[in-house]
Amino acid sequence: MAMPQTVTTMRHHPFADRAVAAARRTFEGPWSKMKPYERQHILLKLADLVEKHMEELSTLDTLDMGAPISRTRDRRPKDELADGPCAAP
């Protein structure tokens, strides 16, 4: 994969080896051995925590990116996310 800005290929990028190693550790770790419903439970808990702390996360995101707070606070309820681009057919 070429990066047009630098004409650097990903396989020669200095962070590629670290990214591959991190992905391999994750794949070989406990996550890949969990049952789908166990992973779902963890991800739903994470979603609940994100929703619970959305105000704080929005503020941090605004401070980090410099985007208007109105943009970072503009979120959709979970029900609407089910119809998004990653939704199952």
ABEGO torsion letter per residue (X at the ends): XBBAAAGBBAAABAAAAAAAAAAAAAAABAAAABBAAAAAAAAAAAAAAAAAAAAAAAAAAAAAAGBBAAAAABBBBAAAAAABAABBX
